[in-house]
Amino acid sequence: MYATPVVYPASLVPEKWQWVMFLNPMAGVIEAFRSAFLGRPFDFSSIGISFCVAVLFFIWGIAYFERVERRFADII
């Protein structure tokens, strides 16, 4: 809850460190929802950073699953 700006706006984080916060894929989604709900302009760079990180995690997850797929059923 503290790594994702749920209880605080992203504007409380200093400008030069906001990109680190948006490495969390949910931070961009929550800030976009907050912008839509409160009628503020969208910050497309934050949404873009979060989207790119989410896509990279997705691709990494697929590659990892492909690598361990044969042993996966044995572990579970």
Secondary structure by P-SEA (a helix, b strand, c coil): cccccccccccccccccccccccccaaaaaaaaaaaaaccccaaaaaaaaaaaaaaaaaaaaaaaaaccccccccc
